[in-house]
């Protein structure tokens, strides 16, 4: 239905498909899709094909199970090859699920999206895609952090859960466990240490060694930022 309405709208407004790849055209399409989503919210496929999320956890010291903060972000979702803009989104790292808050509903109402139909989603300008790390396990959401000419750098965000008794009450406690992957020639490699990176890029040994020498302290403070900066350095050196 979205496709039919959108194409009719384009015909009436005289927009030309030849300009679809220009930035101006993309912005116009985004505005049109956003307007159509509001008009057709009662038939929004994101809502109609999901289930409610129920979270009754009593969190310890403001800990939570979500990406970044325990709050809703404005994000875009590609769902069943249909784009939905400016949704209220959370990414549940404990269950590896995307949840949305339907328009004009209480923020306590959260819908879990069917992972098989989610192509990708964005939160805080970070793009998350589905990736099969091996044949045995189902696809997982990974951040496509850097898409270079000869490799793709992924970050897997995950949180682990345990229960803690404090002051005679039971609380939920969460710890982060981030993992890093590099895709080269259609093969995905997990990056666990300097040794594993040197194995992938032996020709950049001096660059990698220097980075660890001058930025090694950042790894324990913020391993995501540490790896982001390292992969940017590798990308830059690979182009020289």
VODRENTI-859034 format. One line per field, with one value per atom (N, C-alpha, C): residue number from 1; atom name; x, y, z. Coordinates in steps of 0.001 Angstrom, whole numbers, plus 500000, padded with zeros to 6 digits. Layout:
BEGIN
k: (NUM,...)
a: (CA,...)
c1: (X,...)
c2: (Y,...)
c3: (Z,...)
***
This chain:
BEGIN
k: (1,1,1,2,2,2,3,3,3,4,4,4,5,5,5,6,6,6,7,7,7,8,8,8,9,9,9,10,10,10,11,11,11,12,12,12,13,13,13,14,14,14,15,15,15,16,16,16,17,17,17,18,18,18,19,19,19,20,20,20,21,21,21,22,22,22,23,23,23,24,24,24,25,25,25,26,26,26,27,27,27,28,28,28,29,29,29,30,30,30,31,31,31,32,32,32,33,33,33,34,34,34,35,35,35,36,36,36,37,37,37,38,38,38,39,39,39,40,40,40,41,41,41,42,42,42,43,43,43,44,44,44,45,45,45,46,46,46,47,47,47,48,48,48,49,49,49,50,50,50,51,51,51,52,52,52,53,53,53,54,54,54,55,55,55,56,56,56,57,57,57,58,58,58,59,59,59,60,60,60,61,61,61,62,62,62,63,63,63,64,64,64,65,65,65,66,66,66,67,67,67,68,68,68,69,69,69,70,70,70,71,71,71,72,72,72,73,73,73,74,74,74,75,75,75,76,76,76,77,77,77,78,78,78,79,79,79,80,80,80,81,81,81,82,82,82,83,83,83,84,84,84,85,85,85,86,86,86,87,87,87,88,88,88,89,89,89,90,90,90,91,91,91,92,92,92,93,93,93,94,94,94,95,95,95,96,96,96,97,97,97,98,98,98,99,99,99,100,100,100,101,101,101,102,102,102,103,103,103,104,104,104,105,105,105,106,106,106,107,107,107,108,108,108,109,109,109,110,110,110,111,111,111,112,112,112,113,113,113,114,114,114,115,115,115,116,116,116,117,117,117,118,118,118,119,119,119,120,120,120,121,121,121,122,122,122,123,123,123,124,124,124,125,125,125,126,126,126,127,127,127,128,128,128,129,129,129,130,130,130,131,131,131,132,132,132,133,133,133,134,134,134,135,135,135,136,136,136,137,137,137,138,138,138,139,139,139,140,140,140,141,141,141,142,142,142,143,143,143,144,144,144,145,145,145,146,146,146,147,147,147,148,148,148,149,149,149,150,150,150,151,151,151,152,152,152,153,153,153,154,154,154,155,155,155,156,156,156,157,157,157,158,158,158,159,159,159,160,160,160,161,161,161,162,162,162,163,163,163,164,164,164,165,165,165,166,166,166,167,167,167,168,168,168,169,169,169,170,170,170,171,171,171,172,172,172,173,173,173,174,174,174,175,175,175,176,176,176,177,177,177,178,178,178,179,179,179,180,180,180,181,181,181,182,182,182,183,183,183,184,184,184,185,185,185,186,186,186,187,187,187,188,188,188,189,189,189,190,190,190,191,191,191,192,192,192,193,193,193,194,194,194,195,195,195,196,196,196,197,197,197,198,198,198,199,199,199,200,200,200,201,201,201,202,202,202,203,203,203,204,204,204,205,205,205,206,206,206,207,207,207,208,208,208,209,209,209,210,210,210,211,211,211,212,212,212,213,213,213,214,214,214,215,215,215,216,216,216,217,217,217,218,218,218,219,219,219,220,220,220,221,221,221,222,222,222,223,223,223,224,224,224,225,225,225,226,226,226,227,227,227,228,228,228,229,229,229,230,230,230,231,231,231,232,232,232,233,233,233,234,234,234,235,235,235,236,236,236,237,237,237,238,238,238,239,239,239,240,240,240)
a: (N,CA,C,N,CA,C,N,CA,C,N,CA,C,N,CA,C,N,CA,C,N,CA,C,N,CA,C,N,CA,C,N,CA,C,N,CA,C,N,CA,C,N,CA,C,N,CA,C,N,CA,C,N,CA,C,N,CA,C,N,CA,C,N,CA,C,N,CA,C,N,CA,C,N,CA,C,N,CA,C,N,CA,C,N,CA,C,N,CA,C,N,CA,C,N,CA,C,N,CA,C,N,CA,C,N,CA,C,N,CA,C,N,CA,C,N,CA,C,N,CA,C,N,CA,C,N,CA,C,N,CA,C,N,CA,C,N,CA,C,N,CA,C,N,CA,C,N,CA,C,N,CA,C,N,CA,C,N,CA,C,N,CA,C,N,CA,C,N,CA,C,N,CA,C,N,CA,C,N,CA,C,N,CA,C,N,CA,C,N,CA,C,N,CA,C,N,CA,C,N,CA,C,N,CA,C,N,CA,C,N,CA,C,N,CA,C,N,CA,C,N,CA,C,N,CA,C,N,CA,C,N,CA,C,N,CA,C,N,CA,C,N,CA,C,N,CA,C,N,CA,C,N,CA,C,N,CA,C,N,CA,C,N,CA,C,N,CA,C,N,CA,C,N,CA,C,N,CA,C,N,CA,C,N,CA,C,N,CA,C,N,CA,C,N,CA,C,N,CA,C,N,CA,C,N,CA,C,N,CA,C,N,CA,C,N,CA,C,N,CA,C,N,CA,C,N,CA,C,N,CA,C,N,CA,C,N,CA,C,N,CA,C,N,CA,C,N,CA,C,N,CA,C,N,CA,C,N,CA,C,N,CA,C,N,CA,C,N,CA,C,N,CA,C,N,CA,C,N,CA,C,N,CA,C,N,CA,C,N,CA,C,N,CA,C,N,CA,C,N,CA,C,N,CA,C,N,CA,C,N,CA,C,N,CA,C,N,CA,C,N,CA,C,N,CA,C,N,CA,C,N,CA,C,N,CA,C,N,CA,C,N,CA,C,N,CA,C,N,CA,C,N,CA,C,N,CA,C,N,CA,C,N,CA,C,N,CA,C,N,CA,C,N,CA,C,N,CA,C,N,CA,C,N,CA,C,N,CA,C,N,CA,C,N,CA,C,N,CA,C,N,CA,C,N,CA,C,N,CA,C,N,CA,C,N,CA,C,N,CA,C,N,CA,C,N,CA,C,N,CA,C,N,CA,C,N,CA,C,N,CA,C,N,CA,C,N,CA,C,N,CA,C,N,CA,C,N,CA,C,N,CA,C,N,CA,C,N,CA,C,N,CA,C,N,CA,C,N,CA,C,N,CA,C,N,CA,C,N,CA,C,N,CA,C,N,CA,C,N,CA,C,N,CA,C,N,CA,C,N,CA,C,N,CA,C,N,CA,C,N,CA,C,N,CA,C,N,CA,C,N,CA,C,N,CA,C,N,CA,C,N,CA,C,N,CA,C,N,CA,C,N,CA,C,N,CA,C,N,CA,C,N,CA,C,N,CA,C,N,CA,C,N,CA,C,N,CA,C,N,CA,C,N,CA,C,N,CA,C,N,CA,C,N,CA,C,N,CA,C,N,CA,C,N,CA,C,N,CA,C,N,CA,C,N,CA,C,N,CA,C,N,CA,C,N,CA,C,N,CA,C,N,CA,C,N,CA,C,N,CA,C,N,CA,C,N,CA,C,N,CA,C,N,CA,C,N,CA,C,N,CA,C,N,CA,C,N,CA,C,N,CA,C,N,CA,C,N,CA,C,N,CA,C,N,CA,C,N,CA,C,N,CA,C,N,CA,C,N,CA,C,N,CA,C,N,CA,C,N,CA,C,N,CA,C,N,CA,C,N,CA,C,N,CA,C,N,CA,C,N,CA,C,N,CA,C,N,CA,C)
c1: (500830,500000,500860,501952,502862,503412,503797,504376,503391,502125,501109,500852,500648,500369,501538,502749,503939,504125,503961,504132,503082,501849,500795,501142,501655,502038,503134,504097,505189,504662,503722,503166,502434,501699,500917,501794,502907,503780,504832,504900,505804,507261,507530,508918,509443,510678,511252,512151,511927,512697,514164,514492,515880,516771,516193,516978,517000,516614,516441,517715,518846,520092,520711,520140,520671,520279,521079,520800,519484,519203,517953,516759,516858,515756,515559,516673,516579,515874,516165,515507,514014,513663,512247,511526,512175,511563,511380,512367,512272,511100,510918,509801,508463,508404,507164,506839,507845,507620,507191,507815,507473,506019,505608,504227,503249,503610,502729,502625,503728,503696,502707,502689,501768,500322,500078,498715,498237,499144,498767,499195,499351,499891,499032,497734,496868,497177,497834,498186,499691,500419,501872,502331,503069,503509,504448,505164,506064,505296,504142,503331,502540,501962,501067,501770,503086,503810,504799,504516,505397,504661,505399,504801,505270,504527,504869,506126,506943,508078,507637,507925,507605,508905,509220,510458,510101,510090,509742,510972,512142,513376,513509,514092,514387,515892,516268,517666,518495,519747,520681,521425,521361,522166,522090,520890,520652,521248,521590,522030,520823,521088,519988,520491,519584,519870,519984,519910,519805,521108,521154,522280,522317,523485,523730,523008,521763,521012,519636,519026,517681,516679,516596,515691,515389,514355,513988,514754,515258,515957,515161,515356,514771,515655,515064,515856,515067,515786,515175,515274,514282,514239,513890,514672,514320,513691,512397,511623,510919,511300,510692,510815,512011,512342,511547,510964,510239,510900,511165,511826,510809,511099,510292,511216,510880,511748,511247,512209,511918,511043,511384,510689,511320,510558,511098,511608,512928,513566,514459,514498,515489,516107,517359,518006,518322,517632,517782,519003,520090,521334,521285,520401,520277,519652,518612,517883,518236,519055,519390,518122,517300,516023,515873,515190,514841,513419,513218,511870,511515,510253,509785,508606,508435,507281,506315,505128,504194,503838,503594,503270,502017,502090,500979,500601,501548,501308,502247,501860,502725,504078,505154,506491,506697,505753,505823,505409,504758,504334,505452,506053,507157,506847,507110,506846,508166,508326,509522,509327,510270,510164,510626,509990,510342,511718,512718,514097,514238,513452,513580,513201,512469,512017,512781,513630,514417,515669,515798,516987,518128,517803,518756,517996,518664,518074,519199,518828,519818,519441,520463,520325,521538,521323,522407,523381,522835,523627,524533,524240,524962,524029,524584,523782,524022,522925,522997,522388,523149,522721,522724,522038,522040,523218,523944,525113,525098,525358,525535,527024,527414,528825,529287,528358,528657,527357,527502,526337,525404,525950,525153,524210,524627,523855,523021,521936,521114,521829,521328,521911,521782,522749,522760,522856,522439,522598,524019,524727,526048,526065,526813,526977,527967,527547,528456,529188,530276,530956,531763,532430,533285,533227,532816,532742,533797,534953,536067,536099,537051,537148,537446,538310,538743,538383,537562,537104,535905,535168,534078,534370,534255,534496,533162,532901,531661,531936,530954,530992,529739,529940,528830,528695,527567,527279,526405,526770,526010,526065,524984,524975,524597,525304,525020,524264,523489,522575,522868,522760,522785,521963,521491,520682,521548,521327,522101,521148,521463,520678,521358,520597,521119,520031,520385,519418,518142,518333,517226,516275,516771,515961,516736,515997,516598,516671,517881,518094,518682,518463,519068,520318,521408,522670,523140,523703,524109,525569,526280,527653,527780,528566,528751,529817,529620,530595,530634,531506,531607,532595,532264,533164,533350,534463,534827,535147,534686,534867,535290,536070,536478,536122,535439,535090,536039,536781,537727,537479,537252,537006,535906,534802,533617,533837,534940,535195,535238,534518,534460,535443,536293,537297,537023,537039,536914,538270,538252,539471,539490,540403,540449,541664,542693,543943,544802,545920,546870,547399,547612,548124,547176,545870,544898,544827,545046,545037,546282,547422,548671,548598,547873,547717,546940,545961,545154,545892,546739,547432,548933,549644,551085,551867,551368,552066,551960,551060,550873,551376,552356,552861,553324,554074,554598,553473,552442,551289,550555,550312,549577,550386,551681,552549,552597,552716,552770,551460,550342,549045,548908,549254,549183,550141,551287,552275,551765,551115,550702,549245,548439,547005,546558,547495,547143,546272,546438,545632,544151,543833,542434,541684,542395,541758,541006,541583,540923,539872,540029,539081,537831,538018,536902,537301,537013,537491,536833,535604,534946,535685,535943,536669,538075,538705,540038,540038,539076,539022,538575,537673,537257,538453,539248,540415,541455,541644,542605,542194,540904,540458,540494,540291,540446,541902,542814,544245,544616,544049,544306,543729,542519,541910,542772,543212,544029,545331,545970,547247,547064,545923,545656,545504,545104,544891,546177,547211,548495,549311)
c2: (498794,500000,501249,501207,502350,502650,501583,501760,502423,501950,502489,503958,504268,505660,506551,506065,506881,507170,506133,506331,507279,507168,508099,509517,509664,510987,511581,510760,511236,511710,510946,511314,512640,512841,514069,515286,515111,516254,516471,515555,515756,515483,514732,514405,513412,513550,512704,511655,510389,509295,509366,510072,510139,510815,511625,512368,511672,510388,509689,509596,509646,509459,510767,511879,513153,513359,514120,514359,515080,516024,516774,515852,514919,513985,513069,512618,511740,512434,513727,514476,514627,514845,514958,513637,512523,511222,510934,511335,511106,511877,513122,513927,513314,512804,512200,510926,510075,508838,509129,510146,510502,510958,511784,512272,511117,510194,509059,508144,507965,507132,507685,509007,509631,509423,509559,509406,507962,507008,505598,504858,505582,504980,503830,503863,502783,501463,501523,500302,500098,500691,500624,499186,498648,497253,496989,498017,497840,497443,498044,497777,496485,496289,495158,493814,493818,492558,492363,492939,492790,492266,492094,491670,492605,492672,493576,493126,494088,493787,493994,493025,493120,493078,494169,494255,494627,493631,493852,493879,494054,494005,495205,494964,496004,496265,497284,497478,498045,497642,498068,499317,500363,501580,502129,502261,502838,502016,500756,499893,499535,499162,498834,497913,497427,496405,496974,498281,498870,499482,499727,500408,501871,502340,503726,504071,504514,504892,504232,504180,503628,504715,504950,505979,505672,506331,506171,507165,506683,507533,507611,508682,508782,508004,507019,506196,505771,505413,504921,503404,502766,501311,500877,499952,499288,497953,497849,496690,496074,494840,494154,494982,495576,496399,497699,498126,499392,500285,501526,502438,503168,503241,503986,504963,506229,507269,507788,508262,508987,508178,506911,506084,506266,506032,506023,504615,504493,503180,502957,501700,501218,499945,499679,498432,497651,496543,495697,494789,495074,494317,492961,492806,491526,490473,490863,489929,490087,491090,491389,491630,492574,492891,494400,494774,496178,496394,497410,497714,499138,499351,500691,501081,502377,502935,503474,502870,503319,504793,505434,506858,507143,508210,508678,507696,506841,505903,506199,505768,505913,505273,505883,505348,504024,503641,502343,501210,501569,500563,500383,499209,498912,497650,497700,496587,496017,494695,494023,493731,494168,493938,492527,491966,490653,490757,490110,490237,489757,488774,488242,489274,490315,491321,492644,492758,493984,493880,494786,494807,495551,496706,497467,498521,499115,500234,501161,502384,503358,503916,504153,504832,505737,507015,507959,507945,507919,507921,506700,505638,504384,503378,502682,501753,500320,499614,498235,497326,496300,495368,493948,493045,491640,490924,490175,489449,488035,487044,485662,485442,485276,485092,483676,482731,481364,480697,479541,478865,478289,477949,477268,478215,479451,480385,481334,481861,482825,484157,484982,486296,487175,488047,488980,490410,491361,492762,493215,493747,494319,495730,496591,497930,497871,498382,498534,499856,499782,500988,501666,500867,501427,500523,501082,500334,500904,500247,500714,499975,500343,499748,498264,497858,496467,495735,496347,495640,496355,495626,496215,495925,496951,496806,496806,495722,495575,495614,496125,496068,495346,494341,493641,494123,494772,495230,494180,493823,492811,493120,492772,492899,491569,491247,490045,490412,489465,489734,488801,489347,488515,489208,488409,488946,489143,490259,490608,490944,490436,490770,491930,492986,494164,494719,494921,495441,494607,493290,492332,492433,493020,493110,492507,492025,491394,492402,492576,493545,492862,493521,493073,493903,493220,493901,493513,494472,494237,494647,493842,494177,494102,495016,495081,494099,493575,492663,492937,493839,494216,493312,492993,492208,492930,492625,493340,492348,492700,491816,492627,491976,492574,491595,492094,491272,491589,490577,490723,489597,489968,488971,487987,488531,487744,486786,486952,486155,487070,486686,487507,486973,487863,487511,488268,487571,488257,488842,490080,490774,490802,490047,489933,490604,490806,491295,491921,492515,493071,491972,490783,489668,489306,489296,488941,490013,491270,492345,492275,492007,491880,490716,489669,488522,488908,489804,490252,491275,492098,493178,493160,492115,492051,493169,493658,494730,496075,496168,497413,497260,496411,496123,497386,498240,499446,500394,500509,501376,500858,499559,498949,499018,498727,498789,500198,501182,502581,502996,502545,502903,502347,501081,500480,501172,501599,502242,503566,504361,505705,505793,504780,504850,503656,502863,501639,501852,502979,503237,503370,503812,503993,502667,501591,500283,499870,500116,499747,500771,501997,503055,503025,502810,502813,501954,500653,499753,499994,500541,500860,501987,503071,504194,503778,502931,502439,501705,500801,500034,500888,501820,502721,503494,504057,504831,503952,502740,501822,501468,501151,500769,501953,503159,504348,504511,504226,504312,503271,502063,501014,501386,501950,502375,503433,504410,505479,504941,504045,503477,502569,501901,501000,501762,503037,503844,504452,504449,505062,504124)
c3: (500000,500000,500000,500780,500816,499418,498692,497378,496433,496445,495544,495841,497118,497494,497146,497425,497189,495700,494837,493408,492852,493364,492947,493338,494549,495048,494176,493794,492937,491589,491027,489729,489801,490875,491023,491238,491910,492201,491130,490158,489048,489350,490402,490723,489698,489305,488269,488882,488499,489078,488691,487572,487142,488176,489051,490037,491394,491411,492689,493486,492834,493540,494015,493697,494174,495620,496349,497766,497954,497078,497184,497027,496074,495853,497054,497645,498805,499958,500140,501219,500945,499685,499332,499567,499183,499391,500876,501673,503112,503704,503273,503762,503358,502119,501648,502410,502598,503346,504774,505380,506756,506834,505879,505851,505645,504761,504499,505710,506415,507622,508640,508782,509732,509303,508007,507512,507621,507462,507423,508671,509780,511004,511512,511234,511712,511029,509858,509156,509104,510040,510055,510260,509274,509330,510494,510930,512065,513316,513511,514700,514543,513366,513162,513129,512926,512826,513966,515119,516267,517477,518561,519818,520922,522004,523091,523828,524209,525080,526528,527367,528789,529571,530262,531037,532469,533338,534741,535646,535071,535849,536779,537932,538908,538816,538068,537715,538863,538895,539934,539494,540336,540139,538716,538204,536880,535738,535995,534909,534042,532790,531878,530788,529967,528953,527547,527384,526056,525546,524238,523622,524054,524440,524838,526134,526069,527259,527250,528437,528555,528183,526895,526378,524919,524392,522990,522131,521011,520057,518762,518037,516710,515742,515062,514152,512931,511892,510655,510618,510004,509940,508522,507993,506743,507120,506883,507331,506136,505807,504676,503402,503213,502042,501968,503072,503144,504187,503831,504751,505620,506928,507891,508610,508550,509085,510433,511224,512470,513433,513624,514603,515974,517024,518381,518662,518788,518768,519982,520438,521400,520830,521210,520825,522098,522293,523473,523278,523989,523827,524521,525483,526174,525268,524555,523688,522212,521885,520497,519687,520196,519567,519391,518321,518086,518561,519378,519865,519495,519184,518830,519717,519865,520554,519493,519351,518313,518470,517368,517362,518188,518969,519802,520910,521307,522394,523561,524744,525914,525645,526154,525938,526675,527507,528173,527226,526117,525141,524120,524126,523217,522420,521121,520221,519725,519843,519341,517856,517039,515602,515229,514230,513703,513039,513631,513134,511698,511307,509951,508895,509297,508341,508459,509472,509636,508779,507807,506952,507647,508208,509023,509805,510798,511530,511981,512344,512787,514150,514969,516252,516409,516708,516899,515716,514524,513291,513155,513895,513747,513059,512064,511276,511746,512044,512497,511428,511067,510022,510580,509897,510303,509655,510476,509988,510555,509698,510155,510364,511609,511923,511621,511637,511225,510788,510173,509596,510651,511818,512839,513580,513788,514610,513753,514315,513565,513396,512501,512253,513497,513688,514802,514270,515105,514739,515079,514092,514286,513727,514371,513813,512656,511508,510376,510591,511325,511785,510697,509864,508821,507602,506483,505232,504290,504272,503463,502122,501290,499960,500024,500956,500995,502283,503134,504330,504943,505793,506580,508048,508863,510294,511022,511798,512543,514056,514790,516249,516729,517578,518197,519637,519944,521295,521982,523180,523908,525401,526098,527556,528183,529259,530031,531308,531791,532905,534077,535276,536477,537560,538521,539609,540850,541526,542717,543857,545028,546223,546944,547156,547837,548744,549997,550976,550994,550947,551001,549809,548709,547492,546326,545327,544162,543012,542465,541398,540157,539013,537758,537490,537218,536931,535534,534800,533422,533216,532443,532073,530554,530000,528550,528088,526909,526308,524804,524401,522997,522270,521028,520185,518852,518186,516968,515854,514648,513505,512278,511426,510154,509042,508032,506878,505738,505304,504208,503206,501949,500902,501298,501802,502168,503333,504046,505237,506453,507517,508726,509755,510261,511253,512549,513670,514952,515337,515796,516215,517737,518347,519803,520427,519646,520218,519131,519547,518586,517674,518228,517441,516303,516589,515553,514463,514837,513845,512971,513601,512839,511858,512229,511341,510096,510248,509113,508264,508906,508204,508512,508098,508386,507715,506590,505875,506592,507570,508331,509763,509952,511294,512010,511333,511978,512383,511547,511855,513083,513124,514238,515527,515433,516612,517185,516315,516775,517425,516849,517419,518832,519019,520356,521324,520826,521680,522227,521369,521762,522225,521941,522300,523124,523612,524326,525542,526241,527441,527127,525914,525534,525457,525203,525043,526302,527461,528719,529131,528675,529033,528159,526867,525917,524716,524808,523761,522409,522413,521148,520435,521138,520538,520120,520925,520607,519268,519074,517837,516657,516887,515812,515273,516171,515754,515062,515557,514946,513520,513321,511986,511025,511543,510696,510268,511181,510853,509805,509934,508955,507599,507600,506344,505657,506428,505865,505303,506040,505594,504383,504306,503185,501869,501964,500772,500242,501075,500663,499778)
***
